[in-house]
Amino acid sequence: MKIIAFEVHRTFAQVAVLENGKIRDEGRLELVRGHILKFAERLLSPL
């Protein structure tokens, strides 16, 4: 299971992912529609 956490600010969100017992820092995500859609596509793509 993959758990995604967002710390949301006005213009960006700090993103972390918990998967297989390990936390991974995904960095900042600008809160702009195109950036959010690209991030979502990455989550849906197979590794």
Summary of the structure (lengths in Angstrom):
residues: 47
radius of gyration: 11.0
end to end distance: 14.2
largest distance: 30.8
contacts: 89
relative contact order: 0.22
helix: 26%
strand: 51%
